[in-house]
């Protein structure tokens, strides 16, 4: 799927009536998000999600919404280009002569199981990334870090495809840390420990248990102490990313010392990765101790 309409990828996909039949055929199934090559700096195939429901768009006549199953959306660790060194990744867009057909221009199109598996396999391969800090190091000193397998080679159909919480957490951490250049959004500190891990964590703004999606715009790169303060509502952010300190903190001067001098949180360069106001509002209303 790709779209120029009013989308919030982790929650809904807006589309015109001409694609209604195709989208309805995706009910209960996994989809891949695709950004067309005509878009500057296109991410290509960049995420997966599961369609839960299709409804008329209540705010715009003639338009429909594919509602995404909560918790199913996941950005790829590596956006997959339309074409790589071996050729077109999505083989289904080729005609009998091996040339790109008109199907490639369709904003919503079916994808074969083999193409789905190939794209997802490339997109979720995070083996090359510098692993982030974790609270409990399961690897004794002197042993190499071996990522857990993310793909069940014996059970690979779209119908049975699932992504474990372990994989989701790892991909989410990778994407958030990469977006913030491994720097704490609130303190501004960037530290790398002796094992090559960034001493910063990926925090959900709206947590997973409250249906917060694993998407960078619902994430912040935070150092351990700042993460703890944020999760407990002692710190929050305004829509313009001003750092808010709760009146309930017992040592405001020490808390203030953790905040960078500008008082404004650092944010990713790409606009779609910046903290979304809707998630920030949720945090202020449900976590922040005013």
C-alpha positions as CSV (number, residue, x, y, z in Angstrom):
1,X,0.0,0.0,0.0
2,X,1.0,3.6,-0.6
3,X,-1.0,6.7,0.0
4,X,-1.2,10.5,-0.5
5,X,-4.3,10.7,1.7
6,X,-4.9,11.4,5.4
7,X,-3.0,8.6,7.0
8,X,-1.8,7.6,10.4
9,X,0.0,4.4,9.4
10,X,-0.1,2.7,12.8
11,X,-3.8,3.3,13.1
12,X,-5.5,3.7,9.8
13,X,-5.1,3.9,6.0
14,X,-7.3,6.2,4.0
15,X,-8.2,5.3,0.5
16,X,-10.9,6.0,-2.3
17,X,-13.8,3.7,-3.2
18,X,-12.0,2.3,-6.3
19,X,-9.7,0.3,-4.0
20,X,-12.5,-0.9,-1.6
21,X,-12.7,-4.5,-2.9
22,X,-8.9,-4.9,-2.8
23,X,-8.6,-3.6,0.8
24,X,-11.6,-5.7,2.0
25,X,-9.7,-8.7,0.7
26,X,-7.0,-7.9,3.2
27,X,-9.2,-8.1,6.3
28,X,-7.5,-10.1,9.0
29,X,-4.3,-10.3,6.9
30,X,-0.9,-8.6,6.9
31,X,-0.1,-5.8,4.6
32,X,3.2,-4.0,3.6
33,X,3.4,-0.3,3.4
34,X,5.1,1.1,0.3
35,X,6.3,4.7,-0.5
36,X,6.4,5.3,-4.3
37,X,9.7,6.0,-6.0
38,X,8.3,9.4,-7.2
39,X,8.5,10.6,-3.6
40,X,11.8,12.3,-2.8
41,X,13.9,10.1,-0.6
42,X,11.4,7.3,-0.8
43,X,11.6,4.7,1.9
44,X,10.3,2.0,-0.5
45,X,8.7,-0.8,1.5
46,X,8.9,0.4,5.1
47,X,6.5,-1.3,7.4
48,X,4.0,-4.1,8.0
49,X,0.6,-4.1,9.8
50,X,-2.6,-6.2,10.0
51,X,-5.9,-4.9,8.8
52,X,-8.6,-5.3,11.4
53,X,-11.6,-3.4,9.9
54,X,-12.7,-1.4,6.9
55,X,-15.2,1.4,7.3
56,X,-16.5,4.5,5.5
57,X,-14.5,7.6,6.5
58,X,-16.8,9.6,8.7
59,X,-15.0,12.8,7.9
60,X,-14.8,12.7,4.1
61,X,-17.5,11.4,1.7
62,X,-16.4,8.8,-0.8
63,X,-13.3,7.8,1.2
64,X,-12.8,4.7,3.4
65,X,-10.5,3.8,6.2
66,X,-8.7,0.5,6.8
67,X,-8.3,0.3,10.6
68,X,-5.1,-1.3,11.7
69,X,-5.1,-4.0,14.4
70,X,-3.6,-2.4,17.6
71,X,-0.1,-3.5,18.2
72,X,0.4,-5.0,14.8
73,X,2.2,-2.1,13.0
74,X,5.9,-2.3,12.8
75,X,8.4,-0.2,11.0
76,X,11.2,-2.1,9.2
77,X,14.7,-2.0,10.6
78,X,15.8,-1.5,7.0
79,X,13.4,0.1,4.5
80,X,13.5,-2.1,1.4
81,X,14.0,-0.3,-2.0
82,X,11.9,-1.2,-5.0
83,X,15.0,-2.4,-6.7
84,X,18.2,-3.8,-5.3
85,X,21.3,-5.4,-6.8
86,X,19.4,-8.5,-7.9
87,X,16.6,-6.5,-9.5
88,X,13.0,-5.7,-8.7
89,X,12.2,-7.0,-5.1
90,X,8.5,-7.4,-5.7
91,X,8.5,-9.9,-8.5
92,X,4.7,-9.7,-8.9
93,X,4.9,-6.4,-10.6
94,X,6.8,-7.9,-13.6
95,X,5.0,-9.1,-16.7
96,X,5.8,-12.2,-18.7
97,X,8.7,-10.4,-20.5
98,X,10.3,-9.6,-17.1
99,X,9.5,-5.9,-17.4
100,X,7.7,-3.7,-14.9
101,X,3.9,-3.8,-15.6
102,X,1.2,-1.3,-14.9
103,X,0.4,-3.2,-11.6
104,X,3.4,-1.3,-10.1
105,X,1.4,2.0,-10.4
106,X,-1.5,0.7,-8.3
107,X,-1.7,2.2,-4.8
108,X,-3.2,-1.0,-3.5
109,X,-2.3,-4.3,-5.0
110,X,-2.1,-8.0,-3.9
111,X,1.3,-9.4,-3.1
112,X,2.4,-13.0,-3.3
113,X,3.5,-15.0,-0.3
114,X,7.0,-15.3,-1.7
115,X,7.3,-11.5,-2.3
116,X,5.9,-10.9,1.1
117,X,8.4,-13.2,2.8
118,X,11.3,-11.7,0.8
119,X,10.4,-8.1,1.6
120,X,9.7,-8.8,5.3
121,X,12.9,-10.8,5.6
122,X,15.0,-7.9,4.2
123,X,13.1,-5.3,6.2
124,X,13.5,-7.0,9.6
125,X,17.1,-8.0,9.3
126,X,18.7,-5.9,12.0
127,X,21.9,-7.9,12.4
128,X,24.2,-5.0,11.2
129,X,23.1,-2.5,13.8
130,X,25.1,-1.5,16.8
131,X,23.0,-3.0,19.6
132,X,21.6,-0.6,22.2
133,X,22.0,-0.8,25.9
134,X,19.8,-3.3,27.8
135,X,19.3,-3.4,31.5
136,X,20.4,-7.0,31.9
137,X,23.3,-8.2,29.7
138,X,22.6,-11.9,28.9
139,X,26.0,-12.2,27.2
140,X,28.9,-13.0,29.6
141,X,32.1,-10.9,29.1
142,X,34.2,-12.3,26.2
143,X,31.2,-13.8,24.3
144,X,29.9,-12.3,21.0
145,X,26.3,-11.0,20.8
146,X,24.2,-13.2,18.6
147,X,20.8,-11.8,17.7
148,X,17.9,-14.1,18.3
149,X,16.3,-15.5,15.1
150,X,13.3,-13.4,14.0
151,X,12.0,-15.6,11.3
152,X,10.5,-19.1,11.6
153,X,11.7,-20.9,8.4
154,X,9.3,-23.7,8.9
155,X,6.1,-21.6,9.1
156,X,6.3,-18.7,6.7
157,X,2.9,-18.0,5.2
158,X,1.3,-14.6,5.6
159,X,-1.7,-16.2,7.4
160,X,0.6,-17.5,10.2
161,X,3.1,-14.6,10.2
162,X,3.6,-13.0,13.6
163,X,6.3,-10.8,15.1
164,X,7.3,-11.6,18.7
165,X,7.6,-8.9,21.4
166,X,11.3,-9.6,21.5
167,X,11.7,-8.8,17.9
168,X,9.4,-5.8,18.1
169,X,11.3,-4.3,21.0
170,X,14.7,-4.8,19.2
171,X,13.5,-3.2,16.0
172,X,11.8,-0.4,17.8
173,X,15.0,0.3,19.8
174,X,17.0,0.3,16.6
175,X,14.8,2.7,14.8
176,X,14.4,5.1,17.7
177,X,18.1,5.2,18.5
178,X,19.0,5.6,14.8
179,X,16.5,8.5,14.5
180,X,18.0,10.3,17.5
181,X,21.6,9.4,16.6
182,X,21.9,7.5,19.9
183,X,21.5,10.8,21.8
184,X,19.1,11.3,24.8
185,X,16.3,13.6,23.6
186,X,16.1,15.4,26.9
187,X,19.6,15.6,28.3
188,X,21.4,15.6,25.0
189,X,24.0,13.1,26.2
190,X,25.5,10.6,23.8
191,X,27.5,7.9,25.5
192,X,28.8,4.6,24.1
193,X,29.9,2.0,26.6
194,X,32.9,-0.4,26.3
195,X,30.8,-3.1,24.6
196,X,29.8,-0.7,21.8
197,X,26.3,-0.2,23.1
198,X,24.6,3.2,23.2
199,X,23.9,4.2,26.8
200,X,20.4,5.3,25.9
201,X,17.1,3.5,25.8
202,X,14.1,3.6,23.5
203,X,11.0,4.8,25.4
204,X,7.4,4.6,24.2
205,X,5.5,7.8,24.7
206,X,2.2,6.0,24.8
207,X,3.2,2.5,26.2
208,X,2.5,-0.8,24.5
209,X,0.1,-1.9,27.2
210,X,-2.0,1.2,26.4
211,X,-2.1,0.3,22.7
212,X,0.9,2.5,21.9
213,X,2.4,1.5,18.5
214,X,6.0,0.5,17.8
215,X,6.6,3.6,15.6
216,X,9.3,6.1,15.9
217,X,6.9,9.0,16.3
218,X,5.7,7.2,19.5
219,X,9.2,6.9,20.7
220,X,12.0,8.9,22.4
221,X,15.6,8.1,23.0
222,X,16.2,8.6,26.7
223,X,19.0,7.9,29.1
224,X,18.1,5.4,31.9
225,X,17.3,7.9,34.6
226,X,15.4,10.2,32.3
227,X,13.5,7.2,31.0
228,X,12.5,6.3,34.5
229,X,11.3,9.8,35.2
230,X,9.3,10.0,31.9
231,X,7.6,6.7,32.5
232,X,6.5,7.7,36.0
233,X,5.1,11.0,34.8
234,X,7.7,13.2,36.5
235,X,8.8,14.5,33.1
236,X,6.7,15.1,29.9
237,X,6.8,17.2,26.7
238,X,4.5,19.9,25.3
239,X,3.5,19.6,21.6
240,X,6.4,22.0,20.8
241,X,8.7,19.6,22.7
242,X,9.3,21.9,25.7
243,X,10.4,19.7,28.7
244,X,7.8,19.7,31.4
245,X,8.7,19.0,35.0
246,X,6.1,17.7,37.5
247,X,5.4,19.7,40.6
248,X,5.6,16.5,42.5
249,X,9.3,15.9,42.1
250,X,11.1,16.1,45.4
251,X,14.4,17.5,44.1
252,X,13.6,19.9,41.2
253,X,17.1,21.4,41.0
254,X,18.6,17.9,40.3
255,X,15.9,17.1,37.8
256,X,16.6,20.4,36.0
257,X,20.2,19.6,35.8
258,X,19.3,16.5,33.7
259,X,17.6,18.7,31.1
260,X,19.7,20.3,28.3
261,X,20.1,24.0,28.6
262,X,17.6,24.9,25.9
263,X,14.8,23.2,27.8
264,X,13.6,21.8,24.4
265,X,13.9,18.1,23.6
266,X,16.0,17.2,20.6
267,X,14.0,15.5,17.8
268,X,14.8,13.6,14.6
269,X,15.5,15.4,11.4
270,X,12.7,13.7,9.4
271,X,9.3,15.1,10.2
272,X,7.5,11.8,10.2
273,X,9.8,10.5,13.0
274,X,9.3,13.4,15.4
275,X,7.1,12.9,18.5
276,X,3.4,13.0,17.3
277,X,1.3,15.5,19.2
278,X,-1.4,12.8,19.7
279,X,1.0,10.6,21.6
280,X,2.4,13.5,23.6
281,X,-1.1,14.5,24.6
282,X,-1.8,11.0,25.8
283,X,1.3,11.1,28.0
284,X,0.4,14.4,29.5
285,X,-3.2,13.4,30.2
286,X,-2.5,9.8,31.5
287,X,1.0,9.8,32.9
288,X,2.3,13.3,33.7
289,X,1.8,14.3,37.3
290,X,0.7,17.9,36.7
